[in-house]
Amino acid sequence: MDRTTCMPRKPWDLRFLAQPEEVAGLRRVLRIHLGFWGLDELIDSAQLCVSELVTNVINHVGLGTPTTLAVSMKGTHLRIEVHDPDTRALPTLCNEGVNSETGRGMELITFVTDRWGVQLLADRKVTWCELPTGLTSPNGHRGGPHVTRAEELLGRYRLEKLPSETGVGRLCAAVMEETAIVAIADLLHWLRAHGRDADEALDRAQMHFEAEAGVRGLSA
């Protein structure tokens, strides 16, 4: 069963005018999208990249410049692009002249990303950077063996309950969530039928989850 499409991440872009007050809004939108994508651990680094790339446009192209933020997956990397119409001044790491876009911003981007670069097109410049996600596939998850086992279990569970459903091998996150809820409810019925305390079992499961999640957080 194909589990590589359990977390679809569709490219998106946002047009805006390069103004200092836009940066906070862009960071907020990015945080929401990365949360939906299950890439919470990348939020801080990705927000830093967006802030620095947009600030470059403001400082070296001009206030009010029509600009586009584009975010996508490139393989297992998160790709962030900022498009602006000026193809003359290029971002660099070192101050090589008065016409170069320089400063601490690109040094920070170099530090938090795997790679960055500039693409010159006929009508615009695209400054991009790519952050490693730790995923094994573009639509995979970051949950480790616990999530992998749960997905395999829920996939089999849903196949047995709805064997005629098409596309069941490519369950989206919402369908998996509903399946998990049904499965948990059935397990509670099983516990009660066998004379077990369902509430106690839920409490113990929550304790296990919080302890394991805490250990992963400390080791991250």
Secondary structure, 3 states (H helix, E strand, C coil): CCCCCCCCCCCEEEEEECCHHHHHHHHHHHHHHHHHCCCHHHHHHHHHHHHHHHHHHHHHCCCCCEEEEEEEEECCEEEEEEEECCCCCCECCCCCCCCCECCHHHHHHHHHCCEEEEEECCCCEEEEEEEECCCCCCCCCCCHHHHHHHHHHHHHHHHHHCCCCCCHHHCCHHHHHHHHHHHHHHHHHHHHHCCCCHHHHHHHHHHHHHHHHHHHHHHC
